[in-house]
Amino acid sequence: MIYMRTQILDMIERTITVDISDAKVSADPMHVLATYSLGSCIGVCLYNQAEHTGGMLHYLFLDSSANPQRAKENPFTYADTGMKTLLEKLISIGIKKNQMKVKIAGGAKRLKVTTKSFDIGKRHYLAIRKILWENGMFIDAEDVGGCSPRTLYMNITDGAVMVKSNGFEKYI
């Protein structure tokens, strides 16, 4: 029991939290990046195996043109400016776009609205696919859609990405 408690405390100490409208980058193999409460939002994990370097973004809104001032203050609020800024951070430390594995989660349908155009989770998902495509990048694995919120973890040691939802864990 003491050993298990020590393992849990060790993992908590190694975890770097990526808040809503936030992104973090790490090259420390001891780190785990984590984001919580992915409902209709999208969590994006970018990882370079050769350099053991990764970044995670948790964006809240689709397009920064809706509020350019807010995007200037916090680019991670939006899919377009958030991805641009995260990619710039990774590229500035020598990681090339074509060397990154991309894994995403989120995009849940959180409201019981029957209008297809109001499915914000799906719109968030389509936005990130377009942004990635424009950057010559493609999704390697995903856990998107549905109606349940998710928690997303990325281990910097090996790039393993785990999604927790409804009491279940799975690796993507």
C-alpha positions as CSV (number, residue, x, y, z in Angstrom):
1,M,0.0,0.0,0.0
2,I,2.8,2.4,0.8
3,Y,4.6,1.5,-2.4
4,M,1.4,2.3,-4.4
5,R,0.9,5.6,-2.6
6,T,4.6,6.5,-3.4
7,Q,4.0,5.7,-7.1
8,I,0.9,7.9,-7.3
9,L,2.7,10.8,-5.5
10,D,5.7,10.4,-7.9
11,M,3.4,10.5,-11.0
12,I,1.6,13.6,-9.6
13,E,5.0,15.4,-9.1
14,R,6.0,14.6,-12.7
15,T,2.7,15.8,-14.1
16,I,2.6,19.2,-15.9
17,T,-1.0,20.4,-16.2
18,V,-2.1,22.0,-19.4
19,D,-5.1,24.1,-18.5
20,I,-8.0,25.1,-20.8
21,S,-6.7,27.6,-23.3
22,D,-3.1,26.5,-22.6
23,A,-0.2,24.6,-24.1
24,K,3.0,23.2,-22.6
25,V,6.2,21.7,-24.1
26,S,8.7,19.4,-22.4
27,A,11.8,17.6,-23.3
28,D,12.2,16.0,-19.8
29,P,11.5,12.3,-20.0
30,M,10.3,12.4,-16.5
31,H,7.4,14.6,-17.3
32,V,3.8,13.7,-18.1
33,L,1.6,16.4,-19.8
34,A,-2.0,16.2,-18.7
35,T,-5.2,18.1,-19.5
36,Y,-8.6,17.7,-17.9
37,S,-12.2,18.5,-18.8
38,L,-12.0,17.9,-22.6
39,G,-15.6,18.2,-23.5
40,S,-16.2,19.8,-26.9
41,C,-12.6,21.2,-26.7
42,I,-9.8,19.4,-28.4
43,G,-6.5,18.3,-26.8
44,V,-3.7,18.0,-29.3
45,C,-0.5,16.0,-28.5
46,L,2.6,16.5,-30.7
47,Y,5.6,14.2,-30.1
48,N,9.0,13.7,-31.5
49,Q,10.3,10.2,-30.7
50,A,14.0,10.9,-31.7
51,E,14.3,13.9,-29.3
52,H,11.8,12.7,-26.7
53,T,10.1,16.1,-26.9
54,G,6.4,16.8,-26.9
55,G,3.8,19.5,-26.6
56,M,0.1,19.5,-25.7
57,L,-2.5,22.1,-26.5
58,H,-6.0,22.4,-25.1
59,Y,-8.0,24.9,-27.1
60,L,-11.4,26.2,-26.4
61,F,-12.6,28.0,-29.5
62,L,-12.3,27.5,-33.3
63,D,-11.1,30.7,-34.9
64,S,-9.2,33.7,-33.6
65,S,-10.9,36.0,-36.1
66,A,-13.9,36.1,-33.7
67,N,-11.8,38.0,-31.1
68,P,-8.3,39.0,-32.3
69,Q,-7.6,40.9,-29.1
70,R,-8.2,37.8,-27.0
71,A,-6.1,35.8,-29.4
72,K,-3.2,38.2,-28.9
73,E,-3.6,38.0,-25.1
74,N,-3.8,34.2,-25.2
75,P,-3.2,32.4,-28.5
76,F,-3.9,29.0,-27.0
77,T,-7.6,29.9,-26.6
78,Y,-8.1,29.3,-30.4
79,A,-7.3,26.3,-32.6
80,D,-5.6,28.4,-35.3
81,T,-3.4,30.6,-33.1
82,G,-2.9,27.9,-30.5
83,M,-1.5,25.4,-33.0
84,K,0.6,28.1,-34.7
85,T,2.2,29.1,-31.4
86,L,2.7,25.5,-30.2
87,L,4.4,24.5,-33.5
88,E,6.6,27.6,-33.4
89,K,7.7,26.6,-29.9
90,L,8.6,23.1,-31.0
91,I,10.3,24.3,-34.2
92,S,12.3,26.8,-32.2
93,I,14.0,24.0,-30.3
94,G,14.8,22.0,-33.5
95,I,11.8,19.8,-34.0
96,K,10.6,19.5,-37.6
97,K,6.8,19.3,-38.3
98,N,7.3,16.1,-40.4
99,Q,8.9,14.4,-37.4
100,M,6.0,14.8,-35.1
101,K,3.4,12.2,-34.2
102,V,-0.1,13.8,-33.7
103,K,-2.7,12.4,-31.4
104,I,-5.9,14.2,-30.4
105,A,-8.9,13.7,-28.1
106,G,-12.1,15.6,-27.2
107,G,-14.7,17.0,-29.5
108,A,-17.6,15.6,-27.6
109,K,-21.2,16.6,-28.2
110,R,-21.9,18.2,-24.8
111,L,-25.3,19.8,-25.5
112,K,-28.4,17.9,-26.5
113,V,-29.1,20.2,-29.4
114,T,-30.4,18.5,-32.6
115,T,-29.1,21.2,-35.0
116,K,-26.1,19.7,-36.9
117,S,-24.5,23.1,-37.4
118,F,-24.4,23.6,-33.6
119,D,-22.3,20.4,-32.9
120,I,-19.3,22.5,-31.6
121,G,-17.3,19.3,-30.8
122,K,-17.4,18.2,-34.4
123,R,-16.6,21.7,-35.6
124,H,-13.6,21.8,-33.2
125,Y,-12.5,18.4,-34.7
126,L,-12.8,19.6,-38.3
127,A,-10.9,22.8,-37.5
128,I,-7.9,20.9,-36.2
129,R,-7.9,18.5,-39.1
130,K,-7.8,21.4,-41.5
131,I,-5.0,23.2,-39.6
132,L,-2.9,20.1,-39.5
133,W,-3.5,19.4,-43.2
134,E,-2.4,23.0,-44.0
135,N,0.8,22.3,-42.1
136,G,1.4,18.9,-43.9
137,M,0.6,17.0,-40.7
138,F,-1.9,14.2,-40.2
139,I,-3.5,12.6,-37.2
140,D,-1.9,9.4,-36.1
141,A,-4.5,8.4,-33.5
142,E,-7.6,10.0,-32.0
143,D,-10.4,9.6,-29.5
144,V,-13.0,12.1,-30.5
145,G,-16.8,12.5,-30.5
146,G,-19.3,10.9,-28.3
147,C,-20.9,12.7,-25.3
148,S,-18.4,12.1,-22.5
149,P,-15.6,14.4,-21.2
150,R,-12.1,13.1,-21.3
151,T,-8.7,13.5,-19.5
152,L,-5.6,13.3,-21.7
153,Y,-2.1,12.3,-20.6
154,M,1.1,12.2,-22.7
155,N,4.3,10.6,-21.3
156,I,7.4,12.4,-22.6
157,T,9.5,9.3,-22.1
158,D,7.9,7.5,-25.1
159,G,5.1,9.6,-26.4
160,A,2.4,7.2,-25.1
161,V,-1.0,9.0,-24.9
162,M,-3.7,7.8,-22.6
163,V,-7.3,8.9,-22.6
164,K,-9.5,8.5,-19.5
165,S,-13.3,8.7,-19.9
166,N,-16.2,7.3,-17.9
167,G,-13.8,5.3,-15.6
168,F,-12.0,3.7,-18.6
169,E,-8.5,4.2,-19.8
170,K,-7.2,3.5,-23.2
171,Y,-4.0,4.3,-25.1
172,I,-4.2,5.9,-28.5
